[in-house]
Amino acid sequence: MKRPDLLRTMRGDAEKIFLAAVERVNPYEAVKGFVRRAGGKLILGGLGRGETEIDLARFDSVVIVGGGKATAPMAKALEDLLGERVRKGVISVKYGFTEKLSIIEVMEAGHPIPDENGVKSTRRILDILKESGERELVFSLISGGGSALLPQPAGGITLAEKQAITKSLLDCGATIEEINTIRKHISAAKGGQMARLAYPATTVNLMLSDVIGDRMDVIASGPFVPDPSTFGEAWEIIEKYKLRDVPESIRAHLQMGMEKKLPDTPKEGDPLFEKVHNFIIGSNILALEAARAEAEIRGYRPLILSSTIQGETKEVAKVHTAILKEILDSDNPVPPPACIISGGETTVTIRGKGLGGRNQEFCLAAALDLAGLPPRALVLSGGTDGNDGPTPAAGAIVDPLTVEGGAEAGMDAAAYLENNDSYHFFERTEELLLTGPTKTNVMDVRLMLVR
């Protein structure tokens, strides 16, 4: 479908604003901006915090471990900074999110459903941590996706059983906090358990946050962070969503934990955490602030709604389009040219058999609300990692002509939304947001532009 010049210009603006947000949370630059070397000392600090100083003379060598979509460029930054001090390392990244490193081994694995490669890389990491002594400095690099990329099933639980419950939790609309509570309690690595293995080594844990509120214990299920959740809370989540197909080994493991027959994850106050330094070096709000700056450069009046948006995707889309309509009707809360910005991470309850992700679903729901409005408004929603669900797209860009364009191609937008098939809809209307893997991950960025 041929669009008016104004809409084509706005779509280009939206893409550039989104890419500016992604670039602001570049993992390599985030590490280089937070960790500095001053002679024989490391200076850790930034993001409005005081500085922490580490004397490298106290340590014989440095090892580097980690997992997540952004871990490879983070590791490259540390190699460039510490070079000769790095003895060895292993990181687990999503397929395609790799980087050429000289010392640290990069292992690719499955996400969002964990696979055998993830188990192998996690075993290697756990072995490195077990070998670490008091004169070892451990750097842990953690980013979004780390939970799936660092699987180590506990007890008699198999990988296939862990895959099954992960899929059930993703499909039922459980929040990332709920999913990670269960992951911690069926894992031998998460919820502070890597810190337990690394002790008495000193650990510096650098995190890119992909969770609402930047809770350290939730980011990648907090492998080096005290875990406030319990076996009992994990069981309550299973009951909340009425999950009927939970493997018996997982049921038995959680039951043993609730009966105190298994030790719970390490909690706040455990002496082992005295040797762990936890830092968040990048987050969603930083991306949103960069989007705001780029929008201003492009002549828009920007407004950040929130970096903590969550909830059912289709419902969140309705709230956003209601704000867009208000701007068109009354110039509130910001008169045109306006750019409304929000972040966070929504959830999709899967009922259909289609292909898509939360950002594409958001855009398809928004497109239905935009139909018939003046052709001077649009909506973009994209994952900062460049992958929305199990698709090669980051998200999509829609406007008041999207539904009409779909109809011309023989598609009913409402039916595609009902079938959770947003990817195939936007593939045919050519409205996918395609960035490729960005090697970062700080949740999602949504934009509403009105001229």
VONU-32228 format. One line per field, with one value per residue (C-alpha): residue number from 0; x, y, z. Coordinates in pm, whole numbers, plus 32768, in hexadecimal, padded with zeros to 4 digits. Each point is the difference from the previous one (the first is absolute). Layout:
k: (NUM;...) .
east: (X;...) .
north: (Y;...) .
up: (Z;...) .
//
This chain:
k: (0;1;2;3;4;5;6;7;8;9;10;11;12;13;14;15;16;17;18;19;20;21;22;23;24;25;26;27;28;29;30;31;32;33;34;35;36;37;38;39;40;41;42;43;44;45;46;47;48;49;50;51;52;53;54;55;56;57;58;59;60;61;62;63;64;65;66;67;68;69;70;71;72;73;74;75;76;77;78;79;80;81;82;83;84;85;86;87;88;89;90;91;92;93;94;95;96;97;98;99;100;101;102;103;104;105;106;107;108;109;110;111;112;113;114;115;116;117;118;119;120;121;122;123;124;125;126;127;128;129;130;131;132;133;134;135;136;137;138;139;140;141;142;143;144;145;146;147;148;149;150;151;152;153;154;155;156;157;158;159;160;161;162;163;164;165;166;167;168;169;170;171;172;173;174;175;176;177;178;179;180;181;182;183;184;185;186;187;188;189;190;191;192;193;194;195;196;197;198;199;200;201;202;203;204;205;206;207;208;209;210;211;212;213;214;215;216;217;218;219;220;221;222;223;224;225;226;227;228;229;230;231;232;233;234;235;236;237;238;239;240;241;242;243;244;245;246;247;248;249;250;251;252;253;254;255;256;257;258;259;260;261;262;263;264;265;266;267;268;269;270;271;272;273;274;275;276;277;278;279;280;281;282;283;284;285;286;287;288;289;290;291;292;293;294;295;296;297;298;299;300;301;302;303;304;305;306;307;308;309;310;311;312;313;314;315;316;317;318;319;320;321;322;323;324;325;326;327;328;329;330;331;332;333;334;335;336;337;338;339;340;341;342;343;344;345;346;347;348;349;350;351;352;353;354;355;356;357;358;359;360;361;362;363;364;365;366;367;368;369;370;371;372;373;374;375;376;377;378;379;380;381;382;383;384;385;386;387;388;389;390;391;392;393;394;395;396;397;398;399;400;401;402;403;404;405;406;407;408;409;410;411;412;413;414;415;416;417;418;419;420;421;422;423;424;425;426;427;428;429;430;431;432;433;434;435;436;437;438;439;440;441;442;443;444;445;446;447;448;449;450) .
east: (8000;8083;8001;7FF8;8153;7FB9;7FCE;8136;80CD;7F6D;804D;816B;8006;7F73;810C;8118;7F75;7FEC;8163;8080;7F61;80AB;8153;7FF0;8009;811D;8095;816C;7FE6;7F3A;811C;8112;7F42;7FD7;814D;8142;8168;80E5;8157;7FE2;7E9E;7EA5;7F07;7E92;7EFB;7EFE;7E8A;8000;80A4;8141;8136;8081;8177;809D;8178;806D;8138;7F21;7FB7;80D2;7F15;7EA8;7EF6;7ECB;7EB2;7EA1;7EC8;7F0B;7FBF;80EA;811A;80EF;8040;8011;8110;80BD;8008;809C;80FD;8066;801D;80A3;80AC;812D;7F54;7EE9;8054;7ECA;7E8B;7EBF;7EC3;7EB4;7F4E;7ED1;8043;8076;805B;8170;8141;8169;80C3;816B;7FF8;7E98;7F45;7EAD;7EFE;7EB7;7EBF;7E84;7F18;7EEB;7FEB;8146;80BB;811C;8107;7F8A;802D;8160;8069;7F6E;80BC;8142;7FB4;7FAF;8146;80C4;7F53;8044;8174;8015;80C2;8027;8104;7F1A;7F38;7EC3;7F42;7E9B;7F53;7E87;7EF5;7EA1;7FD6;80F1;7EFC;7FC7;8170;807F;7F31;8078;7ED9;800A;7FE0;7F60;7F5D;8053;8037;7EC9;7F31;8091;7FB3;7E99;7FB9;80AF;7F1B;7ECB;805E;8043;7EB5;7F26;8069;80D2;80D9;817A;8013;7F1C;80B7;814E;7F81;7FBC;8143;80CB;7F65;8033;8166;8158;8085;7F00;7F85;8157;8080;8122;8072;7FFC;80DF;80F0;8040;8107;8062;7FA5;7EF2;7FA0;7EAA;7FA9;7E96;7F38;7E9D;7EE0;7F00;7EFD;808F;8165;7FE7;8155;7F72;7F21;8101;805E;7F74;8119;8117;80DB;7EED;7F4C;7EB2;7ECD;7F1B;7FB9;7F9B;7EA5;7FDB;806B;7EEE;7EFE;804C;7FBC;7EB3;7FAC;8014;7F66;811F;7F95;8124;8119;80F6;7FFB;8175;7FC4;7ED3;80CD;812A;7F29;7F49;814B;806A;7EBE;8032;8162;809E;80C9;80BA;7F59;80BD;80F2;7F5B;805A;80F6;80B9;8177;8056;7F68;8101;80F0;7F0C;7FE0;7EBB;7FCE;7EFC;80B5;7EDF;7E85;7EC2;7FE4;8153;7F7C;7EC2;80C8;80CC;7EBC;7F84;813E;7FED;7E8F;8053;810C;7EFB;7F0D;7F11;7F89;805B;7F62;8075;7ED5;80B6;8114;7F33;7ED7;7F86;7EBE;7F46;8083;7EB2;7F7E;813D;7FDC;7EA2;8081;8111;7F19;7F0C;8117;804B;7E91;7FFB;8122;7F46;7EC0;807A;817C;8023;80E1;80EF;7F9A;807E;8104;8008;80CA;7F7E;8101;7FD6;80C6;7FE2;7F8E;7EA0;7F84;7F36;7F0E;801C;7EB2;8044;80F5;80A9;8159;805C;807D;7F81;8073;7F60;7EC3;7FFF;801A;7EEE;7F14;805E;7FC8;7E96;7FCB;80B0;7F2E;7F3E;80CA;80AB;8141;80E6;8033;80C1;806D;814A;804C;814A;80DB;8153;80A5;7F85;7F39;7E8D;7F9A;8071;8014;8118;7F4E;802C;7E93;7F32;7F91;7E8E;7F24;7E92;802B;8089;7EB4;7F92;814B;7FCA;7EA2;8085;80EA;7ED9;8041;7F12;80D0;7F14;8011;817C;8007;7F16;80EA;8138;8084;8082;8149;7F5F;7F14;811C;80DE;7F00;7FB8;817A;7FE7;80F1;810D;813D;8144;80B0;8098;8065;80C9;7F57;7EBD;7F4E;7E97;7F27;7FDB;7EB1;7FCA;7EC6;8039;7EF8;802A) .
north: (8000;815A;80EB;817D;80AB;806E;7E9B;7F85;8113;7FAD;7E8E;805A;80E1;7EEA;7F0A;80F6;8056;7E8E;7FBE;8125;7F5C;7EB5;80A1;80AA;7EAC;7F76;7EF3;803E;8173;7FBC;7F2C;80EF;8121;7F4D;7F49;80CA;7FA0;80EB;7F62;7EC9;804E;7FD8;8118;7F95;8111;80C9;802F;80F9;7F10;801D;7F4D;7EAC;7FC5;7EA9;7FCB;7F08;7FAD;7F36;7F08;7F0C;7FFD;8057;7F13;806D;7F4B;805F;7FD2;80D0;809B;8125;7F3D;7FE2;8178;8027;7EF4;80A8;8143;7F4B;7F4E;814F;8093;7EE2;7F3E;7F53;7FD6;7F23;7E91;7F68;8021;7F73;80B9;7F7C;80CC;7FD7;7F70;811A;80EC;7FA6;80CC;7FAA;7FF2;7FA6;7F56;7FCC;7EDE;805C;7EE7;802E;7F6F;8005;811A;8025;7E87;7F78;7EEE;7F09;80FE;80E1;7EE3;7FBE;816D;801F;7ECA;809A;8142;7F49;7F3C;8147;8092;7ECA;801A;8170;804A;812C;80A1;7FF1;8129;7F87;80DF;7F93;8099;7FE2;8082;7FB2;7E9B;7F83;7F25;7F2D;8005;7F89;7EC4;7F01;7F27;7FA5;7EA4;7F03;8103;7FD5;810D;7F8C;802E;815A;8057;7F8A;80D7;812D;7FE4;7FDB;8137;80CB;7F94;8043;816E;7FE4;8130;7FEC;801D;7ED1;7F36;8049;7FA4;7EA3;7FF5;804F;7EE1;7EF3;806F;7FBF;814D;8115;80C7;8046;7E9E;8069;80E9;7ED8;7F3B;8122;8046;8056;80AE;8171;8034;8136;7FC5;80F5;7FFA;8094;800B;7F71;7FF7;80EF;80CA;7F84;7EF8;7F5B;7EB9;7FE6;8059;7EAA;7F6C;80A2;7EFB;80DC;80B6;7FA9;7F5F;8078;7EFA;7EA7;7EA4;804D;8131;7F32;7F07;8116;8077;7EA5;7FFF;8166;7FA6;7EA6;7F54;7E96;7F75;8045;7EDA;7F23;8036;8178;7FCE;7F19;80EE;812B;7F2C;7F92;816A;806A;7EE5;8085;7EC2;80D7;8144;8136;80FB;80E2;812F;8164;8001;7EC6;804A;7F82;813D;80D6;7FA1;8056;815A;801F;811F;805C;80AD;802D;800C;8053;8165;8055;7F88;80CE;8139;7FD0;7FDB;8146;80B6;7F7C;805B;8166;800E;7F94;8111;7F44;805A;7EC4;7F74;7EC8;7F4E;7EF2;7EFE;7F0A;7FB0;7E9B;7F3B;7F48;8086;8040;80C0;80D0;8053;8089;80ED;807F;803C;80B3;80F9;8026;804A;8100;80B7;8008;8078;80F9;8029;7F52;7F99;808E;80C6;7F8E;7FCA;7F09;7ECC;7F2E;7F07;7ED4;7ECF;7EC4;7EA7;7F80;7E99;7F40;7EEC;7F0C;7F81;7FDB;7F3D;8121;809B;8149;80AB;80FB;812F;7F8C;7FA1;815A;80A2;7F2B;8051;8170;7FF8;7F95;8130;80EB;7F9B;812B;810A;811C;7F83;80C9;7F0B;7EBD;7F01;7F45;7EED;7F48;7F23;809F;7EAD;7FFC;7EBE;8002;7EA7;7EE3;80E7;80BA;814F;80F4;806D;80CC;815F;8043;8126;804A;7F55;7EB5;7F47;8078;7F8A;7EAB;7FEC;8050;7ED5;7F23;8004;8045;80B0;7F9C;7E91;8009;809F;7EF6;7EF2;80AD;8014;8165;7FA1;7F73;812B;80FD;7F2E;802A;8170;803F;80AF;7F2C;80B7;7F49;8059;7EAF;7F95;813C;7F45;80C4;7FCE;80F6;7F9A;80BC;8160;8081;8143;80BE;811A;8104;811C) .
up: (8000;7FA1;812B;8008;8016;8166;807A;7F4A;80A6;8154;7FD6;7FB8;8133;80DB;7F90;8043;8159;8054;7F89;80D0;8131;7FB2;7FC6;8155;80A9;7F2D;80E6;7FA1;804D;813E;808D;7F8B;809F;814C;802E;7FEA;803D;80BE;8012;80D6;806D;7F70;8038;7FEC;7FF9;7F47;7FDB;8121;80F6;80C5;7F8B;806E;7FEE;7FD1;8025;7EF5;80CC;80E8;7EE9;7F38;7ED7;7F78;7F7D;7F41;7FF0;7FA2;7F33;7F39;7EAD;8045;80A4;7ED7;7FD0;817B;8007;7EE4;80C7;812A;7F23;7F6E;815D;80C0;7EE9;809B;8154;7F76;803A;7F5F;7FDC;7F71;7FA1;7F7D;7EF4;7F1F;7EA8;7F1D;8120;7FFC;7FE9;7FAE;8147;803E;8154;806D;7F60;7F6E;8003;7F46;808E;7FED;8066;8078;8024;8094;7F44;8033;7F93;811B;80F7;7F7F;8019;815E;8074;7F7F;80BB;8143;7FE5;7FDA;8132;80D2;7FAD;805F;813D;80E3;7F1B;7ED0;7F82;7F55;7F0F;7FBD;7ED1;8004;7F15;7F89;7F8B;8109;80A9;7ECA;7F9E;8154;803F;80FE;806C;8170;8092;7F19;7F1D;7E8F;7EFB;7F45;813C;8038;7E95;802E;8131;7F62;7ED1;80DE;80C6;7EC4;7F64;8133;801B;813F;8049;7FE6;817C;8026;7EF8;80A5;815C;7F7D;7F38;813A;80BF;7EF9;7FB4;8094;7F7F;802E;812C;8095;7FD3;7F1E;8116;80EA;7F12;7FBF;8173;8084;7EBA;7FD9;7EF8;7F3B;7F62;7EE7;7F88;7EE4;8085;7F38;8119;808E;8120;7FBC;8112;8011;8080;7ECB;7EF1;7F6C;8144;80CB;7FFC;80E2;80BF;8147;7FAD;80C4;7F61;8090;7F97;8084;7F1F;7ED2;804E;8028;7E9C;7F77;80B5;7F96;7E8E;8037;7F4D;7FDA;7F37;80F9;7FF1;8132;8044;801C;80E3;80DE;800A;8066;8101;809E;800F;80AC;80FC;804C;7F76;7F0E;804E;7F71;7F2C;80C6;809E;8060;8124;7F94;8038;7EA3;7F6A;80B8;7EE6;7EE6;7F62;7F3A;7F08;7EFA;7EE0;7F0C;800F;7F42;807F;7F65;7EAF;8028;8056;7EBF;7F3C;8099;7F98;7E99;7FE7;8062;7EF6;7F00;8065;80E4;815D;80C1;813B;80B8;8098;80C5;7FEA;80CE;7F1D;8024;7FD9;7EEB;7EB5;7F57;812D;801B;7E8D;803C;810C;7F1A;7ED9;80E8;8050;7E8E;7FB7;8119;7F5E;7EB5;80A9;8105;7FEC;8153;80A6;7EF8;7ECA;7EA9;7F86;8121;8056;8121;8080;80E5;8068;80C7;7F9C;7FC4;7FEF;7EFF;805A;7EDD;7F81;7E8D;7F2B;7F4B;8015;80A4;8138;80FE;7F36;7EBD;80BC;80A0;7EA9;7F61;8120;7FE0;7E87;8032;80E3;7F0D;7ED2;7F7A;80B9;7F3E;7F54;80E3;811E;802D;8104;801C;80F8;8000;80D7;8040;7FBF;7E97;8032;8052;8076;7F19;7ED0;7F4B;802F;8121;7FE3;7F0C;7F99;7FBD;7FA1;7FA8;7EAA;8083;801F;7EA8;7F6D;809A;7F71;7EA5;8028;8063;8178;8121;810B;811A;7F9C;7FF2;815A;8088;7F78;8095;7E9C;7FF2;7F5B;7EC7;7FEA;800D;7F21;7EEA;8045;8014;8152;80CB;80C4;7F95;80B2;801B;814F;80BB;810C;8112;80C3;80E6;7FBB;7F03;7F78;7F81;7F3E;7F9B;7F08;7FA7;7F09) .
//
